[in-house]
Structure formats: structure tokens, C-alpha cells
Amino acid sequence: MDLRLRPAQLVAVAALLGWTGLSVQLYLILLGRWELGASLLGGLVNFFSFFTVVTNTLVAVVLTWELTPRKSAARRWFLLPGVRSGIAVSIALVSLAYNLLLRHLWQPEGWQFVADELLHDVVPLMYLAYWWLSVPKGTLRLGHIGLWVIYPLVYFAWLLLRGELLAAYPYPFIDVATLGYPQVFINAGGILAGFVGIALAVVGVDRWLGLK
């Protein structure tokens, strides 16, 4: 019996794990808010304030559209090589930033450990494998990086606005109340440089594979 997973099955598994990780993380946030008697709507806003969550949601949406045969404008847009490649850059940043900057700051247990591993390691690796194997190559240009970088820039602006209004920041390296604006902008600049570095690597690999 051949137990190897076919490409479509691998995509299905990755999509399932992505939605599972997001669902577990949402449940844990809402449960914590419920136990504190805090607003559940505030918990939902908090959930979507994490770059990890937003990017994993984009990953899960792309993988789900990949499995959906029905044609639509949304499906065509999400499955554009440039869009899927930009999401690959973002999810790679999620995994690298977490493992290099955040993992040592806490030791999650139980379901939080499951959600963390899925969203920061398992799903990113599976999506990058999907990008390598399934996304058409040879279509990317350096100009795509200018479009991809809009996403983290808008996210950073939103975090600063949210932090100013709520005095709460989802990541310690952009905590203005603790670090001040100059250090936060330095930290954000370093992360943006990492994003651009990953993007250059993705474009380079795309061109290399496109020549084969």
C-alpha cells in the first residue's frame, strides 16, 4: 500500500493544520478574556493584532483556495504567483522572528504549545514547501518586493495607532511605552530589513527555478 501523500493531500493537511492552529489560539484568547470578565470583542481585536495570526490566516486562505475548484475573482487573486510568494515571505519572517526573538521569552504548555508550534513552525514550513513545489516560477521581479513590503508597513502603523489608543503592544520589541519611539523604529527597521532580505531570496530562487 502506498502511504505517501499526494500534493493535493499535503495542501489539505497544511490547510487543516493552519485553521486548527488559528482556532486553538482564538479559543485560548477568548477563554482568557472570559475568565477575566473582559470583552470578547476586545479579545477578537487582540487576536487579529498579531502579525503571526494575520499571516497564518492568509496562508490558510491560500491553501483553502488551492483546494477549491470553483472559480472566482478572489480565488484568482490569492493564487497569483506574486501574491502567494509575498505570503511566503511574510510567513518565513513569522517563523524566523519568533524563533530568534521571542521563543526564549516564555515556555508555553498544553494547547498553547500546540498553537505556537503549528503557527510558528509547522504551518510555515509546510507553506514554504507548497510554494517551492506548486507555485509557478519565473514570474517574480524586484518590483514585487515594493508591493509586498506594504503589508508589514501597514501592520506596523496599525500597531502604533493601537498602542497609542490602548497602551498595549503585542510584541515586546515594539513596546513604545517601555522602549520609546526611537528604539522601536530601530527595531522595526531591523525586522523590515529581514523581510526585504527574505524577499530578495524568494525572488532569486524564483528566477533560478524559472530557468530550469
C-alpha distance (Angstrom), angle and dihedral (degrees) to the residues before:
residue distance angle dihedral
M1 . . .
D2 3.84 . .
L3 3.83 106.6 .
R4 3.79 95.6 176.7
L5 3.80 116.0 119.5
R6 3.78 118.0 -120.0
P7 3.83 119.2 -132.3
A8 3.82 93.0 -99.7
Q9 3.79 89.9 50.0
L10 3.80 91.1 50.1
V11 3.79 90.0 51.9
A12 3.80 89.9 48.9
V13 3.80 91.6 51.1
A14 3.81 91.5 47.8
A15 3.81 91.6 49.1
L16 3.81 91.5 48.2
L17 3.79 92.2 49.5
G18 3.80 90.7 46.9
W19 3.80 94.0 53.0
T20 3.80 90.0 42.2
G21 3.80 93.0 54.0
L22 3.80 91.4 47.5
S23 3.81 92.2 47.0
V24 3.80 93.1 49.9
Q25 3.80 91.9 48.0
L26 3.81 92.0 48.7
Y27 3.81 91.0 48.4
L28 3.80 91.8 51.2
I29 3.81 93.0 49.1
L30 3.80 93.6 47.2
L31 3.81 91.5 44.8
G32 3.79 90.5 52.9
R33 3.80 90.9 49.7
W34 3.82 91.0 47.4
E35 3.79 92.2 51.9
L36 3.81 90.3 50.5
G37 3.79 92.5 46.6
A38 3.81 89.7 -119.6
S39 3.79 127.9 144.3
L40 3.80 114.6 -74.9
L41 3.80 89.0 -153.7
G42 3.79 87.4 57.3
G43 3.78 87.7 51.8
L44 3.80 90.0 54.3
V45 3.81 90.4 50.8
N46 3.79 89.1 48.3
F47 3.81 90.6 50.1
F48 3.79 92.8 55.9
S49 3.81 92.0 44.4
F50 3.80 91.2 78.3
F51 3.81 117.8 91.4
T52 3.80 86.4 -147.6
V53 3.79 92.2 59.1
V54 3.80 97.0 44.2
T55 3.81 92.7 46.8
N56 3.81 94.2 45.9
T57 3.80 87.9 49.9
L58 3.81 89.3 55.3
V59 3.81 89.2 48.6
A60 3.80 92.4 50.7
V61 3.81 91.2 47.3
V62 3.82 92.4 51.8
L63 3.80 92.4 48.1
T64 3.80 91.0 47.3
W65 3.80 92.0 50.5
E66 3.81 88.4 49.2
L67 3.80 87.8 60.7
T68 3.81 94.9 43.4
P69 3.81 113.6 90.0
R70 3.81 95.8 -168.9
K71 3.80 110.3 104.9
S72 3.79 120.0 -129.0
A73 3.79 139.9 150.0
A74 3.81 90.4 -107.3
R75 3.80 92.0 52.0
R76 3.80 92.2 48.9
W77 3.82 91.4 50.1
F78 3.81 96.6 47.3
L79 3.80 91.3 47.4
L80 3.79 95.3 51.3
P81 3.83 107.6 121.0
G82 3.80 90.4 -125.6
V83 3.80 92.5 53.4
R84 3.80 94.9 45.3
S85 3.80 90.3 46.4
G86 3.80 92.6 50.4
I87 3.79 89.5 52.4
A88 3.81 88.7 49.6
V89 3.81 89.0 56.7
S90 3.81 91.7 49.5
I91 3.81 95.9 47.2
A92 3.82 90.4 47.8
L93 3.81 88.0 54.0
V94 3.81 89.9 49.9
S95 3.80 91.9 55.8
L96 3.80 96.5 42.0
A97 3.82 95.4 45.1
Y98 3.80 92.5 48.4
N99 3.77 95.2 47.3
L100 3.81 94.7 43.6
L101 3.82 101.6 37.2
L102 3.79 111.1 19.4
R103 3.79 113.5 24.8
H104 3.80 94.0 80.4
L105 3.82 92.4 53.3
W106 3.81 96.3 73.3
Q107 3.79 144.4 8.1
P108 3.81 109.9 -135.0
E109 3.79 117.9 -157.7
G110 3.78 137.4 -164.6
W111 3.77 116.6 -2.4
Q112 3.79 91.5 -6.4
F113 3.80 88.4 60.9
V114 3.81 89.4 50.4
A115 3.81 92.6 50.5
D116 3.80 92.3 45.9
E117 3.79 94.3 50.7
L118 3.78 93.2 46.3
L119 3.80 95.7 47.3
H120 3.80 98.7 39.4
D121 3.80 104.7 33.3
V122 3.79 119.0 6.8
V123 3.81 101.4 44.3
P124 3.84 94.9 39.6
L125 3.80 91.1 52.7
M126 3.80 92.3 46.4
Y127 3.79 92.0 48.5
L128 3.80 92.2 49.4
A129 3.81 88.6 50.6
Y130 3.81 88.5 50.0
W131 3.81 90.1 50.2
W132 3.81 91.3 49.9
L133 3.80 94.9 47.7
S134 3.79 105.4 32.3
V135 3.80 112.6 25.6
P136 3.84 113.5 90.0
K137 3.81 111.3 -110.9
G138 3.77 133.6 -143.8
T139 3.81 97.2 49.7
L140 3.80 102.2 95.0
R141 3.79 125.6 100.9
L142 3.78 133.0 -176.5
G143 3.79 87.5 -103.8
H144 3.80 89.2 69.8
I145 3.80 89.4 68.3
G146 3.80 90.2 62.8
L147 3.80 88.9 56.2
W148 3.81 95.2 44.0
V149 3.80 93.2 51.5
I150 3.82 90.7 61.7
Y151 3.82 89.3 75.6
P152 3.83 98.5 59.8
L153 3.81 91.4 39.1
V154 3.81 92.7 54.1
Y155 3.80 89.8 44.3
F156 3.82 91.1 52.0
A157 3.81 91.8 49.1
W158 3.81 89.4 50.2
L159 3.81 91.1 51.1
L160 3.79 92.0 51.9
L161 3.80 90.9 49.4
R162 3.79 92.4 45.9
G163 3.80 91.2 47.3
E164 3.79 91.6 50.2
L165 3.81 90.7 51.8
L166 3.81 100.0 39.5
A167 3.83 102.5 22.2
A168 3.81 88.4 -130.6
Y169 3.80 129.9 115.7
P170 3.83 125.2 -170.3
Y171 3.82 94.9 -145.6
P172 3.82 127.4 45.7
F173 3.80 94.8 -138.9
I174 3.82 91.5 62.8
D175 3.83 96.4 41.9
V176 3.80 101.1 129.5
A177 3.81 92.9 -175.3
T178 3.81 90.7 60.7
L179 3.81 103.7 30.0
G180 3.79 104.6 26.4
Y181 3.79 127.0 -128.6
P182 3.84 98.3 -77.0
Q183 3.81 93.7 56.8
V184 3.79 92.4 41.5
F185 3.81 91.1 54.1
I186 3.80 90.1 47.9
N187 3.82 90.1 51.2
A188 3.80 91.8 46.0
G189 3.79 90.2 48.9
G190 3.79 90.6 54.2
I191 3.79 91.7 50.4
L192 3.80 90.9 46.7
A193 3.80 89.1 51.7
G194 3.80 87.8 53.1
F195 3.79 89.8 50.5
V196 3.81 91.5 51.8
G197 3.81 90.4 46.9
I198 3.79 91.2 53.8
A199 3.80 90.1 45.3
L200 3.82 91.2 53.3
A201 3.80 89.2 50.6
V202 3.81 91.5 50.4
V203 3.81 92.2 49.8
G204 3.80 90.2 47.0
V205 3.80 92.9 50.6
D206 3.81 90.1 45.9
R207 3.81 91.4 54.4
W208 3.81 92.4 44.3
L209 3.81 93.4 50.6
G210 3.79 90.4 42.3
L211 3.79 90.1 61.9
K212 3.79 93.4 56.1
